[in-house]
Amino acid sequence: MCSVQATIDRPILPVRAGDQQLLIIRDGDRLVACERACPHEQADLALGRCAGGKLFCPRHFAWFDLRNGKVSAGWDVRALRLYEVTIRNREVAVLLPHARLP
């Protein structure tokens, strides 16, 4: 997916996993993966900023908690989708859920 070093150079790093557009976010020593589009109006969260465990939307300045994806107070929008991250041989990998069959 990407190297650990790439996340140091760019703390909000856009990546592609299969057909999904994601972000790898460095929050201190922790790496988090999430969907790239804001669930409110699909703003590009890669243009936002991260501080104190929160990802801030560049369009409306709402923020998402990077522990659970919940949006800040006052916004009626679903939580940001977060994905599990693993590191193997200094490479970051995102574990995506399997697609459900109808």
Biopython code that builds the backbone (N, CA, C, O; Angstrom):
import numpy as np
from Bio.PDB.StructureBuilder import StructureBuilder

atoms = [
    (1, "MET", "N", (0.832, -1.193, 0.000)),
    (1, "MET", "CA", (0.000, 0.000, 0.000)),
    (1, "MET", "C", (0.872, 1.249, 0.000)),
    (1, "MET", "O", (0.823, 2.032, -0.949)),
    (2, "CYS", "N", (1.681, 1.453, 1.066)),
    (2, "CYS", "CA", (2.628, 2.568, 1.106)),
    (2, "CYS", "C", (3.671, 2.261, 2.172)),
    (2, "CYS", "O", (3.490, 1.360, 2.992)),
    (3, "SER", "N", (4.746, 3.007, 2.153)),
    (3, "SER", "CA", (5.794, 2.798, 3.153)),
    (3, "SER", "C", (5.490, 3.615, 4.410)),
    (3, "SER", "O", (4.779, 4.618, 4.356)),
    (4, "VAL", "N", (6.036, 3.172, 5.531)),
    (4, "VAL", "CA", (5.905, 3.935, 6.772)),
    (4, "VAL", "C", (6.547, 5.309, 6.584)),
    (4, "VAL", "O", (6.018, 6.307, 7.074)),
    (5, "GLN", "N", (7.673, 5.374, 5.887)),
    (5, "GLN", "CA", (8.360, 6.643, 5.644)),
    (5, "GLN", "C", (7.457, 7.635, 4.906)),
    (5, "GLN", "O", (7.481, 8.830, 5.198)),
    (6, "ALA", "N", (6.671, 7.148, 3.961)),
    (6, "ALA", "CA", (5.766, 8.036, 3.211)),
    (6, "ALA", "C", (4.788, 8.738, 4.134)),
    (6, "ALA", "O", (4.400, 9.875, 3.866)),
    (7, "THR", "N", (4.381, 8.085, 5.219)),
    (7, "THR", "CA", (3.430, 8.701, 6.156)),
    (7, "THR", "C", (4.104, 9.750, 7.042)),
    (7, "THR", "O", (3.439, 10.623, 7.599)),
    (8, "ILE", "N", (5.412, 9.658, 7.166)),
    (8, "ILE", "CA", (6.149, 10.686, 7.906)),
    (8, "ILE", "C", (6.282, 11.925, 7.025)),
    (8, "ILE", "O", (6.124, 13.055, 7.487)),
    (9, "ASP", "N", (6.576, 11.690, 5.749)),
    (9, "ASP", "CA", (6.725, 12.799, 4.807)),
    (9, "ASP", "C", (5.397, 13.502, 4.533)),
    (9, "ASP", "O", (5.365, 14.717, 4.338)),
    (10, "ARG", "N", (4.292, 12.734, 4.517)),
    (10, "ARG", "CA", (2.945, 13.280, 4.258)),
    (10, "ARG", "C", (1.986, 12.673, 5.273)),
    (10, "ARG", "O", (1.529, 11.548, 5.072)),
    (11, "PRO", "N", (1.664, 13.378, 6.358)),
    (11, "PRO", "CA", (0.828, 12.804, 7.419)),
    (11, "PRO", "C", (-0.606, 12.476, 7.002)),
    (11, "PRO", "O", (-1.273, 11.697, 7.683)),
    (12, "ILE", "N", (-1.091, 13.045, 5.911)),
    (12, "ILE", "CA", (-2.380, 12.651, 5.334)),
    (12, "ILE", "C", (-2.068, 12.218, 3.908)),
    (12, "ILE", "O", (-1.869, 13.044, 3.016)),
    (13, "LEU", "N", (-2.031, 10.905, 3.717)),
    (13, "LEU", "CA", (-1.559, 10.340, 2.459)),
    (13, "LEU", "C", (-2.693, 9.634, 1.719)),
    (13, "LEU", "O", (-3.204, 8.624, 2.203)),
    (14, "PRO", "N", (-3.098, 10.148, 0.552)),
    (14, "PRO", "CA", (-4.120, 9.466, -0.243)),
    (14, "PRO", "C", (-3.546, 8.188, -0.856)),
    (14, "PRO", "O", (-2.432, 8.183, -1.380)),
    (15, "VAL", "N", (-4.323, 7.109, -0.780)),
    (15, "VAL", "CA", (-3.933, 5.828, -1.371)),
    (15, "VAL", "C", (-5.156, 5.190, -2.010)),
    (15, "VAL", "O", (-6.294, 5.591, -1.768)),
    (16, "ARG", "N", (-4.887, 4.192, -2.825)),
    (16, "ARG", "CA", (-5.967, 3.430, -3.449)),
    (16, "ARG", "C", (-5.811, 1.984, -3.001)),
    (16, "ARG", "O", (-4.712, 1.431, -3.035)),
    (17, "ALA", "N", (-6.915, 1.374, -2.581)),
    (17, "ALA", "CA", (-6.935, -0.034, -2.196)),
    (17, "ALA", "C", (-8.052, -0.696, -2.989)),
    (17, "ALA", "O", (-9.231, -0.527, -2.678)),
    (18, "GLY", "N", (-7.675, -1.448, -4.012)),
    (18, "GLY", "CA", (-8.690, -2.000, -4.901)),
    (18, "GLY", "C", (-9.402, -0.857, -5.587)),
    (18, "GLY", "O", (-8.769, -0.031, -6.245)),
    (19, "ASP", "N", (-10.716, -0.803, -5.440)),
    (19, "ASP", "CA", (-11.486, 0.287, -6.054)),
    (19, "ASP", "C", (-11.821, 1.393, -5.058)),
    (19, "ASP", "O", (-12.631, 2.269, -5.361)),
    (20, "GLN", "N", (-11.209, 1.365, -3.876)),
    (20, "GLN", "CA", (-11.526, 2.344, -2.839)),
    (20, "GLN", "C", (-10.437, 3.406, -2.710)),
    (20, "GLN", "O", (-9.244, 3.106, -2.726)),
    (21, "GLN", "N", (-10.880, 4.647, -2.582)),
    (21, "GLN", "CA", (-10.002, 5.775, -2.309)),
    (21, "GLN", "C", (-9.935, 5.951, -0.795)),
    (21, "GLN", "O", (-10.956, 6.192, -0.151)),
    (22, "LEU", "N", (-8.748, 5.834, -0.232)),
    (22, "LEU", "CA", (-8.571, 5.903, 1.220)),
    (22, "LEU", "C", (-7.516, 6.937, 1.580)),
    (22, "LEU", "O", (-6.831, 7.486, 0.716)),
    (23, "LEU", "N", (-7.406, 7.187, 2.878)),
    (23, "LEU", "CA", (-6.327, 7.990, 3.433)),
    (23, "LEU", "C", (-5.600, 7.165, 4.479)),
    (23, "LEU", "O", (-6.222, 6.433, 5.249)),
    (24, "ILE", "N", (-4.290, 7.286, 4.505)),
    (24, "ILE", "CA", (-3.488, 6.800, 5.625)),
    (24, "ILE", "C", (-3.088, 8.057, 6.372)),
    (24, "ILE", "O", (-2.479, 8.962, 5.802)),
    (25, "ILE", "N", (-3.432, 8.110, 7.646)),
    (25, "ILE", "CA", (-3.208, 9.311, 8.450)),
    (25, "ILE", "C", (-2.246, 8.986, 9.573)),
    (25, "ILE", "O", (-2.419, 8.002, 10.292)),
    (26, "ARG", "N", (-1.234, 9.820, 9.718)),
    (26, "ARG", "CA", (-0.313, 9.690, 10.855)),
    (26, "ARG", "C", (-0.776, 10.674, 11.917)),
    (26, "ARG", "O", (-0.814, 11.886, 11.702)),
    (27, "ASP", "N", (-1.125, 10.115, 13.069)),
    (27, "ASP", "CA", (-1.537, 10.915, 14.226)),
    (27, "ASP", "C", (-0.542, 10.607, 15.341)),
    (27, "ASP", "O", (-0.747, 9.682, 16.126)),
    (28, "GLY", "N", (0.532, 11.385, 15.406)),
    (28, "GLY", "CA", (1.618, 11.067, 16.337)),
    (28, "GLY", "C", (2.317, 9.795, 15.868)),
    (28, "GLY", "O", (2.803, 9.733, 14.739)),
    (29, "ASP", "N", (2.367, 8.789, 16.724)),
    (29, "ASP", "CA", (2.984, 7.509, 16.370)),
    (29, "ASP", "C", (1.980, 6.519, 15.808)),
    (29, "ASP", "O", (2.359, 5.419, 15.405)),
    (30, "ARG", "N", (0.715, 6.885, 15.774)),
    (30, "ARG", "CA", (-0.352, 5.977, 15.358)),
    (30, "ARG", "C", (-0.702, 6.205, 13.892)),
    (30, "ARG", "O", (-0.717, 7.340, 13.415)),
    (31, "LEU", "N", (-0.984, 5.103, 13.175)),
    (31, "LEU", "CA", (-1.456, 5.185, 11.798)),
    (31, "LEU", "C", (-2.906, 4.741, 11.749)),
    (31, "LEU", "O", (-3.294, 3.749, 12.365)),
    (32, "VAL", "N", (-3.695, 5.497, 11.003)),
    (32, "VAL", "CA", (-5.125, 5.240, 10.866)),
    (32, "VAL", "C", (-5.458, 5.248, 9.379)),
    (32, "VAL", "O", (-4.907, 6.051, 8.626)),
    (33, "ALA", "N", (-6.348, 4.367, 8.952)),
    (33, "ALA", "CA", (-6.846, 4.388, 7.580)),
    (33, "ALA", "C", (-8.328, 4.727, 7.619)),
    (33, "ALA", "O", (-9.058, 4.270, 8.499)),
    (34, "CYS", "N", (-8.765, 5.534, 6.653)),
    (34, "CYS", "CA", (-10.182, 5.898, 6.585)),
    (34, "CYS", "C", (-10.572, 6.169, 5.144)),
    (34, "CYS", "O", (-9.719, 6.265, 4.262)),
    (35, "GLU", "N", (-11.867, 6.291, 4.920)),
    (35, "GLU", "CA", (-12.344, 6.667, 3.591)),
    (35, "GLU", "C", (-11.866, 8.080, 3.280)),
    (35, "GLU", "O", (-11.652, 8.884, 4.187)),
    (36, "ARG", "N", (-11.702, 8.374, 2.009)),
    (36, "ARG", "CA", (-11.163, 9.677, 1.610)),
    (36, "ARG", "C", (-12.236, 10.761, 1.522)),
    (36, "ARG", "O", (-11.949, 11.925, 1.804)),
    (37, "ALA", "N", (-13.441, 10.414, 1.145)),
    (37, "ALA", "CA", (-14.510, 11.399, 0.960)),
    (37, "ALA", "C", (-15.275, 11.615, 2.259)),
    (37, "ALA", "O", (-15.646, 10.655, 2.934)),
    (38, "CYS", "N", (-15.507, 12.861, 2.602)),
    (38, "CYS", "CA", (-16.305, 13.189, 3.782)),
    (38, "CYS", "C", (-17.715, 12.645, 3.598)),
    (38, "CYS", "O", (-18.299, 12.822, 2.529)),
    (39, "PRO", "N", (-18.278, 11.990, 4.605)),
    (39, "PRO", "CA", (-19.631, 11.452, 4.465)),
    (39, "PRO", "C", (-20.722, 12.524, 4.363)),
    (39, "PRO", "O", (-21.864, 12.206, 4.031)),
    (40, "HIS", "N", (-20.389, 13.776, 4.640)),
    (40, "HIS", "CA", (-21.387, 14.837, 4.581)),
    (40, "HIS", "C", (-21.672, 15.247, 3.138)),
    (40, "HIS", "O", (-22.793, 15.078, 2.657)),
    (41, "GLU", "N", (-20.677, 15.780, 2.450)),
    (41, "GLU", "CA", (-20.857, 16.209, 1.053)),
    (41, "GLU", "C", (-19.689, 15.774, 0.183)),
    (41, "GLU", "O", (-19.410, 16.404, -0.837)),
    (42, "GLN", "N", (-19.021, 14.733, 0.562)),
    (42, "GLN", "CA", (-17.932, 14.118, -0.184)),
    (42, "GLN", "C", (-16.738, 15.039, -0.442)),
    (42, "GLN", "O", (-16.045, 14.885, -1.448)),
    (43, "ALA", "N", (-16.493, 15.990, 0.454)),
    (43, "ALA", "CA", (-15.290, 16.818, 0.340)),
    (43, "ALA", "C", (-14.070, 15.912, 0.426)),
    (43, "ALA", "O", (-14.120, 14.867, 1.075)),
    (44, "ASP", "N", (-12.990, 16.296, -0.213)),
    (44, "ASP", "CA", (-11.761, 15.510, -0.197)),
    (44, "ASP", "C", (-11.041, 15.731, 1.131)),
    (44, "ASP", "O", (-10.449, 16.786, 1.360)),
    (45, "LEU", "N", (-11.098, 14.730, 1.995)),
    (45, "LEU", "CA", (-10.480, 14.848, 3.311)),
    (45, "LEU", "C", (-8.957, 14.887, 3.243)),
    (45, "LEU", "O", (-8.306, 15.230, 4.230)),
    (46, "ALA", "N", (-8.380, 14.539, 2.089)),
    (46, "ALA", "CA", (-6.934, 14.660, 1.919)),
    (46, "ALA", "C", (-6.500, 16.119, 1.999)),
    (46, "ALA", "O", (-5.328, 16.403, 2.248)),
    (47, "LEU", "N", (-7.433, 17.048, 1.789)),
    (47, "LEU", "CA", (-7.144, 18.478, 1.863)),
    (47, "LEU", "C", (-7.371, 19.041, 3.262)),
    (47, "LEU", "O", (-7.162, 20.231, 3.500)),
    (48, "GLY", "N", (-7.800, 18.184, 4.186)),
    (48, "GLY", "CA", (-8.041, 18.595, 5.567)),
    (48, "GLY", "C", (-6.750, 18.587, 6.364)),
    (48, "GLY", "O", (-5.651, 18.613, 5.810)),
    (49, "ARG", "N", (-6.913, 18.549, 7.672)),
    (49, "ARG", "CA", (-5.750, 18.483, 8.551)),
    (49, "ARG", "C", (-6.055, 17.562, 9.717)),
    (49, "ARG", "O", (-7.215, 17.309, 10.040)),
    (50, "CYS", "N", (-5.006, 17.068, 10.338)),
    (50, "CYS", "CA", (-5.144, 16.176, 11.476)),
    (50, "CYS", "C", (-4.456, 16.811, 12.673)),
    (50, "CYS", "O", (-3.339, 17.316, 12.564)),
    (51, "ALA", "N", (-5.137, 16.781, 13.821)),
    (51, "ALA", "CA", (-4.546, 17.289, 15.056)),
    (51, "ALA", "C", (-5.263, 16.649, 16.236)),
    (51, "ALA", "O", (-6.491, 16.561, 16.256)),
    (52, "GLY", "N", (-4.496, 16.208, 17.207)),
    (52, "GLY", "CA", (-5.069, 15.706, 18.453)),
    (52, "GLY", "C", (-6.049, 14.557, 18.284)),
    (52, "GLY", "O", (-7.051, 14.483, 18.996)),
    (53, "GLY", "N", (-5.766, 13.660, 17.347)),
    (53, "GLY", "CA", (-6.651, 12.509, 17.151)),
    (53, "GLY", "C", (-7.912, 12.806, 16.372)),
    (53, "GLY", "O", (-8.855, 12.014, 16.378)),
    (54, "LYS", "N", (-7.932, 13.965, 15.689)),
    (54, "LYS", "CA", (-9.111, 14.372, 14.919)),
    (54, "LYS", "C", (-8.711, 14.714, 13.496)),
    (54, "LYS", "O", (-7.661, 15.311, 13.258)),
    (55, "LEU", "N", (-9.566, 14.327, 12.547)),
    (55, "LEU", "CA", (-9.390, 14.695, 11.149)),
    (55, "LEU", "C", (-10.412, 15.777, 10.827)),
    (55, "LEU", "O", (-11.615, 15.556, 10.962)),
    (56, "PHE", "N", (-9.940, 16.943, 10.405)),
    (56, "PHE", "CA", (-10.799, 18.087, 10.144)),
    (56, "PHE", "C", (-11.136, 18.163, 8.657)),
    (56, "PHE", "O", (-10.253, 18.099, 7.802)),
    (57, "CYS", "N", (-12.434, 18.301, 8.366)),
    (57, "CYS", "CA", (-12.900, 18.426, 6.991)),
    (57, "CYS", "C", (-12.527, 19.814, 6.466)),
    (57, "CYS", "O", (-12.728, 20.807, 7.167)),
    (58, "PRO", "N", (-11.987, 19.901, 5.246)),
    (58, "PRO", "CA", (-11.594, 21.207, 4.725)),
    (58, "PRO", "C", (-12.769, 22.074, 4.284)),
    (58, "PRO", "O", (-12.604, 23.283, 4.121)),
    (59, "ARG", "N", (-13.933, 21.498, 4.091)),
    (59, "ARG", "CA", (-15.070, 22.256, 3.581)),
    (59, "ARG", "C", (-15.898, 22.882, 4.703)),
    (59, "ARG", "O", (-16.220, 24.068, 4.639)),
    (60, "HIS", "N", (-16.242, 22.111, 5.718)),
    (60, "HIS", "CA", (-17.157, 22.619, 6.739)),
    (60, "HIS", "C", (-16.538, 22.692, 8.131)),
    (60, "HIS", "O", (-17.199, 23.118, 9.079)),
    (61, "PHE", "N", (-15.291, 22.285, 8.264)),
    (61, "PHE", "CA", (-14.558, 22.350, 9.524)),
    (61, "PHE", "C", (-15.131, 21.466, 10.617)),
    (61, "PHE", "O", (-14.782, 21.617, 11.788)),
    (62, "ALA", "N", (-16.007, 20.547, 10.244)),
    (62, "ALA", "CA", (-16.393, 19.498, 11.182)),
    (62, "ALA", "C", (-15.170, 18.604, 11.335)),
    (62, "ALA", "O", (-14.272, 18.622, 10.493)),
    (63, "TRP", "N", (-15.135, 17.832, 12.396)),
    (63, "TRP", "CA", (-14.012, 16.909, 12.556)),
    (63, "TRP", "C", (-14.526, 15.522, 12.907)),
    (63, "TRP", "O", (-15.643, 15.350, 13.395)),
    (64, "PHE", "N", (-13.673, 14.541, 12.642)),
    (64, "PHE", "CA", (-13.973, 13.147, 12.907)),
    (64, "PHE", "C", (-12.949, 12.598, 13.892)),
    (64, "PHE", "O", (-11.747, 12.821, 13.743)),
    (65, "ASP", "N", (-13.436, 11.882, 14.894)),
    (65, "ASP", "CA", (-12.583, 11.241, 15.886)),
    (65, "ASP", "C", (-11.907, 10.041, 15.221)),
    (65, "ASP", "O", (-12.594, 9.166, 14.694)),
    (66, "LEU", "N", (-10.596, 9.986, 15.235)),
    (66, "LEU", "CA", (-9.875, 8.920, 14.563)),
    (66, "LEU", "C", (-9.826, 7.621, 15.368)),
    (66, "LEU", "O", (-9.222, 6.645, 14.922)),
    (67, "ARG", "N", (-10.448, 7.593, 16.542)),
    (67, "ARG", "CA", (-10.572, 6.340, 17.299)),
    (67, "ARG", "C", (-11.806, 5.562, 16.880)),
    (67, "ARG", "O", (-11.796, 4.331, 16.868)),
    (68, "ASN", "N", (-12.888, 6.293, 16.530)),
    (68, "ASN", "CA", (-14.160, 5.617, 16.244)),
    (68, "ASN", "C", (-14.916, 6.194, 15.044)),
    (68, "ASN", "O", (-15.964, 5.665, 14.675)),
    (69, "GLY", "N", (-14.416, 7.247, 14.437)),
    (69, "GLY", "CA", (-15.029, 7.839, 13.255)),
    (69, "GLY", "C", (-16.175, 8.794, 13.529)),
    (69, "GLY", "O", (-16.724, 9.369, 12.589)),
    (70, "LYS", "N", (-16.555, 8.981, 14.784)),
    (70, "LYS", "CA", (-17.696, 9.851, 15.095)),
    (70, "LYS", "C", (-17.411, 11.294, 14.724)),
    (70, "LYS", "O", (-16.291, 11.785, 14.860)),
    (71, "VAL", "N", (-18.465, 11.965, 14.246)),
    (71, "VAL", "CA", (-18.358, 13.354, 13.829)),
    (71, "VAL", "C", (-18.550, 14.276, 15.035)),
    (71, "VAL", "O", (-19.177, 13.897, 16.024)),
    (72, "SER", "N", (-18.009, 15.476, 14.941)),
    (72, "SER", "CA", (-18.140, 16.465, 16.012)),
    (72, "SER", "C", (-19.603, 16.859, 16.213)),
    (72, "SER", "O", (-20.439, 16.675, 15.328)),
    (73, "ALA", "N", (-19.892, 17.398, 17.381)),
    (73, "ALA", "CA", (-21.252, 17.793, 17.744)),
    (73, "ALA", "C", (-21.814, 18.799, 16.749)),
    (73, "ALA", "O", (-21.088, 19.637, 16.213)),
    (74, "GLY", "N", (-23.121, 18.702, 16.511)),
    (74, "GLY", "CA", (-23.811, 19.645, 15.633)),
    (74, "GLY", "C", (-23.939, 19.175, 14.197)),
    (74, "GLY", "O", (-24.539, 19.871, 13.379)),
    (75, "TRP", "N", (-23.396, 18.023, 13.870)),
    (75, "TRP", "CA", (-23.458, 17.497, 12.504)),
    (75, "TRP", "C", (-24.259, 16.214, 12.492)),
    (75, "TRP", "O", (-24.006, 15.309, 13.287)),
    (76, "ASP", "N", (-25.222, 16.132, 11.594)),
    (76, "ASP", "CA", (-26.060, 14.944, 11.458)),
    (76, "ASP", "C", (-25.575, 14.149, 10.243)),
    (76, "ASP", "O", (-26.155, 14.221, 9.159)),
    (77, "VAL", "N", (-24.512, 13.401, 10.453)),
    (77, "VAL", "CA", (-23.889, 12.636, 9.375)),
    (77, "VAL", "C", (-23.338, 11.345, 9.980)),
    (77, "VAL", "O", (-22.967, 11.302, 11.154)),
    (78, "ARG", "N", (-23.292, 10.300, 9.162)),
    (78, "ARG", "CA", (-22.782, 9.025, 9.665)),
    (78, "ARG", "C", (-21.307, 9.158, 10.025)),
    (78, "ARG", "O", (-20.633, 10.105, 9.618)),
    (79, "ALA", "N", (-20.832, 8.205, 10.783)),
    (79, "ALA", "CA", (-19.426, 8.181, 11.183)),
    (79, "ALA", "C", (-18.531, 7.935, 9.971)),
    (79, "ALA", "O", (-18.949, 7.323, 8.988)),
    (80, "LEU", "N", (-17.325, 8.409, 10.057)),
    (80, "LEU", "CA", (-16.307, 8.160, 9.044)),
    (80, "LEU", "C", (-15.906, 6.690, 9.128)),
    (80, "LEU", "O", (-15.699, 6.162, 10.220)),
    (81, "ARG", "N", (-15.797, 6.034, 7.983)),
    (81, "ARG", "CA", (-15.390, 4.631, 7.982)),
    (81, "ARG", "C", (-13.889, 4.531, 8.229)),
    (81, "ARG", "O", (-13.087, 5.140, 7.520)),
    (82, "LEU", "N", (-13.526, 3.758, 9.239)),
    (82, "LEU", "CA", (-12.135, 3.515, 9.584)),
    (82, "LEU", "C", (-11.793, 2.072, 9.263)),
    (82, "LEU", "O", (-12.657, 1.197, 9.304)),
    (83, "TYR", "N", (-10.524, 1.824, 8.941)),
    (83, "TYR", "CA", (-10.069, 0.483, 8.580)),
    (83, "TYR", "C", (-8.821, 0.138, 9.381)),
    (83, "TYR", "O", (-8.021, 1.007, 9.726)),
    (84, "GLU", "N", (-8.677, -1.139, 9.664)),
    (84, "GLU", "CA", (-7.531, -1.608, 10.426)),
    (84, "GLU", "C", (-6.258, -1.493, 9.596)),
    (84, "GLU", "O", (-6.256, -1.759, 8.394)),
    (85, "VAL", "N", (-5.183, -1.095, 10.256)),
    (85, "VAL", "CA", (-3.889, -0.932, 9.616)),
    (85, "VAL", "C", (-2.909, -1.923, 10.235)),
    (85, "VAL", "O", (-2.907, -2.127, 11.449)),
    (86, "THR", "N", (-2.084, -2.532, 9.403)),
    (86, "THR", "CA", (-0.983, -3.364, 9.885)),
    (86, "THR", "C", (0.297, -2.897, 9.201)),
    (86, "THR", "O", (0.263, -2.297, 8.127)),
    (87, "ILE", "N", (1.417, -3.182, 9.841)),
    (87, "ILE", "CA", (2.717, -2.832, 9.278)),
    (87, "ILE", "C", (3.522, -4.114, 9.139)),
    (87, "ILE", "O", (3.703, -4.866, 10.097)),
    (88, "ARG", "N", (4.001, -4.344, 7.913)),
    (88, "ARG", "CA", (4.836, -5.514, 7.614)),
    (88, "ARG", "C", (6.042, -5.040, 6.834)),
    (88, "ARG", "O", (5.908, -4.439, 5.768)),
    (89, "ASN", "N", (7.222, -5.312, 7.368)),
    (89, "ASN", "CA", (8.469, -4.931, 6.667)),
    (89, "ASN", "C", (8.488, -3.452, 6.289)),
    (89, "ASN", "O", (8.861, -3.091, 5.172)),
    (90, "ARG", "N", (8.084, -2.607, 7.225)),
    (90, "ARG", "CA", (8.059, -1.145, 7.042)),
    (90, "ARG", "C", (7.090, -0.679, 5.963)),
    (90, "ARG", "O", (7.189, 0.447, 5.474)),
    (91, "GLU", "N", (6.148, -1.555, 5.592)),
    (91, "GLU", "CA", (5.097, -1.219, 4.635)),
    (91, "GLU", "C", (3.754, -1.208, 5.370)),
    (91, "GLU", "O", (3.484, -2.078, 6.197)),
    (92, "VAL", "N", (2.927, -0.226, 5.063)),
    (92, "VAL", "CA", (1.607, -0.095, 5.665)),
    (92, "VAL", "C", (0.599, -0.843, 4.793)),
    (92, "VAL", "O", (0.564, -0.663, 3.575)),
    (93, "ALA", "N", (-0.207, -1.671, 5.420)),
    (93, "ALA", "CA", (-1.276, -2.382, 4.709)),
    (93, "ALA", "C", (-2.593, -2.091, 5.423)),
    (93, "ALA", "O", (-2.641, -1.980, 6.648)),
    (94, "VAL", "N", (-3.657, -1.971, 4.637)),
    (94, "VAL", "CA", (-4.991, -1.725, 5.181)),
    (94, "VAL", "C", (-5.803, -2.996, 5.005)),
    (94, "VAL", "O", (-5.832, -3.583, 3.924)),
    (95, "LEU", "N", (-6.463, -3.417, 6.083)),
    (95, "LEU", "CA", (-7.304, -4.596, 6.028)),
    (95, "LEU", "C", (-8.725, -4.160, 5.727)),
    (95, "LEU", "O", (-9.399, -3.568, 6.570)),
    (96, "LEU", "N", (-9.174, -4.459, 4.509)),
    (96, "LEU", "CA", (-10.516, -4.081, 4.089)),
    (96, "LEU", "C", (-11.480, -5.232, 4.371)),
    (96, "LEU", "O", (-11.115, -6.398, 4.224)),
    (97, "PRO", "N", (-12.706, -4.909, 4.774)),
    (97, "PRO", "CA", (-13.689, -5.977, 5.005)),
    (97, "PRO", "C", (-14.053, -6.639, 3.686)),
    (97, "PRO", "O", (-14.024, -6.013, 2.627)),
    (98, "HIS", "N", (-14.393, -7.911, 3.774)),
    (98, "HIS", "CA", (-14.852, -8.622, 2.570)),
    (98, "HIS", "C", (-16.215, -8.106, 2.146)),
    (98, "HIS", "O", (-17.062, -7.789, 2.981)),
    (99, "ALA", "N", (-16.413, -8.027, 0.858)),
    (99, "ALA", "CA", (-17.725, -7.591, 0.333)),
    (99, "ALA", "C", (-18.768, -8.650, 0.672)),
    (99, "ALA", "O", (-18.492, -9.848, 0.611)),
    (100, "ARG", "N", (-19.941, -8.207, 1.022)),
    (100, "ARG", "CA", (-21.040, -9.114, 1.322)),
    (100, "ARG", "C", (-21.786, -9.453, 0.048)),
    (100, "ARG", "O", (-22.037, -8.591, -0.795)),
    (101, "LEU", "N", (-22.131, -10.699, -0.074)),
    (101, "LEU", "CA", (-22.919, -11.132, -1.236)),
    (101, "LEU", "C", (-24.390, -10.925, -0.945)),
    (101, "LEU", "O", (-24.819, -11.080, 0.198)),
    (102, "PRO", "N", (-25.185, -10.572, -1.974)),
    (102, "PRO", "CA", (-26.626, -10.349, -1.740)),
    (102, "PRO", "C", (-27.352, -11.622, -1.365)),
    (102, "PRO", "O", (-28.562, -11.598, -1.138)),
]
sb = StructureBuilder()
sb.init_structure("model")
sb.init_model(0)
sb.init_chain("A")
sb.init_seg("    ")
for serial, (resi, resn, name, xyz) in enumerate(atoms, 1):
    if name == "N":
        sb.init_residue(resn, " ", resi, " ")
    sb.init_atom(name, np.array(xyz, "f"), 0.0, 1.0, " ", f" {name:<3s}", serial, name[0])
structure = sb.get_structure()
